[in-house]
Amino acid sequence: MEQHKKNPEPDHTAVRTALWRALHLQVDSEPYLIEDEIGLRLIAPSEQWQQRPDMHPTFTKRLRASILARARFIDDLLIEQSNQGVHQYIILGAGLDSFAQRRPDIASKIEIYEIDQPDTQIWKQKRLMELGFGIPKWLHFVPVNFETSSWWEELLKAGFDSHKPALITCTGVTLYLTKEAIEAMLAQITKLAPGSKLAITFYLPLELMDEEDKALQLIAEKGAKAAGTPFISFFTPEDLLKLAHETGLKNIETVSSSNLAQFYFSNRTDHLSPATGEDFLIATI
C-alpha cells in the first residue's frame, strides 16, 4: 500500500495550470477561451500569487495560451462526444480539472473518472467538500501511480463499464513518462470499447519548437529536473504517428499548436497565441 503524506498536497504542475486558467480572466482580453476560476478557489493562494515568477503575464503568456487552448479543445470534444451518445469520460492525469464543477449541466449526464496521483486526489476531494461543491455520484476519483500501478485495474474497480464507449483524454502527462510506460498506456487504451475516442498530448523535441519558445522551454526543463520530475519523453510528429499505428489505434490525426491558434486565437486584440511544442494525437478505437 502506498504511503501518503500526513498533509497531502496537489502536484505543482497541476497548481500552475489551474492558476494560469484563472489568470486568463484577469489579464487577457475577451473573448475568453475558457472561464475557470475553480482551481483558484481550491488553491486559495496568497494575495501575491500573481507575483509568482511563473505567473508573469508577459513572460509566460504563450505557455498560458497553450494551457487554455488544450482545455478549450477538450471541452469542445467532450461536449461533441456527449451529444453523440458517449457517456463515459476518463481523464488520465486529471490534476485540478474543473469540468465537473464548471459544467454540471453536461457533466451530470456523464460518468467522469479522474485518474491521478493519490496525494493530488486526496487534497482535491477535501477542498471540494470544504468549498461546498461536494462529490456527486457521477464523479469518480481513481488514485494511481502511472509508472508502478495499473490505472486500468483501478478504473474498473471504480465502476467503469469497459463494454461501453468512452472519451479518454491525457494532457501534460507523457512528458514525464518513459516510452515503455507510454506504449503500455496506449496499448491498454486500445482495449476500450469500439467507438471510444482518444485525445492525448505529446511534446516535440526542442529543435522543432519556434525560436521564441526555446528559452522558456529550457528554463522549464531545468526547473522540472531540480524538482525531481524531469522531462523524459519527446516525439517528432512522424514518431508519434508511427507509435499510434503500431499500437493499433484508428482514424489517427494530429492537432498542432498552429491548428489550435487557428481554431481559437484568430483576430484577438491582445495577440494571445499558444506556444509551440505540444501537439494532440486524436484517434478512435
PEGI-V615960 format. One record per backbone hydrogen bond with DSSP energy under -1.0 kcal/mol. CO is the residue of the C=O (numbers start at 0). NH is the residue of the N-H. If there is no record, write none. Layout:
co=[CO	CO]
nh=[NH	NH]
This chain:
co=[10	11	12	13	14	15	16	17	18	19	22	22	23	36	37	38	39	45	47	48	51	52	55	57	59	60	61	61	62	63	64	65	66	67	68	69	70	71	72	73	74	75	76	77	78	80	81	86	87	88	89	90	93	97	98	102	102	103	105	106	110	111	112	113	114	114	115	116	117	118	119	120	121	122	123	124	125	126	127	127	135	137	139	141	144	149	150	151	152	153	154	155	160	165	166	167	168	169	172	173	174	174	177	178	179	180	181	182	183	184	185	187	188	192	195	196	197	198	199	201	202	204	205	209	212	213	214	215	216	217	218	219	220	221	222	223	224	235	236	237	238	239	240	241	242	243	249	252	254	255	256	257	258	259	260	264	276	278	279	280	281	282	283]
nh=[14	15	16	17	18	19	20	21	22	23	25	26	27	40	41	42	43	48	50	51	54	55	59	60	63	64	65	274	66	67	68	69	70	71	72	73	74	75	76	77	78	79	80	81	82	85	84	110	166	112	168	114	96	101	102	105	106	107	108	109	88	139	90	141	92	93	143	120	121	122	123	124	125	126	127	128	129	130	132	133	138	111	113	115	148	153	154	155	156	157	159	158	163	196	89	198	91	200	175	176	231	232	181	182	183	184	185	186	187	188	189	190	191	195	284	167	282	169	280	278	234	207	208	212	216	217	218	219	220	221	222	223	224	225	226	228	227	239	240	241	242	243	244	245	246	248	283	281	279	259	260	261	262	263	264	267	203	201	254	199	252	197	249]
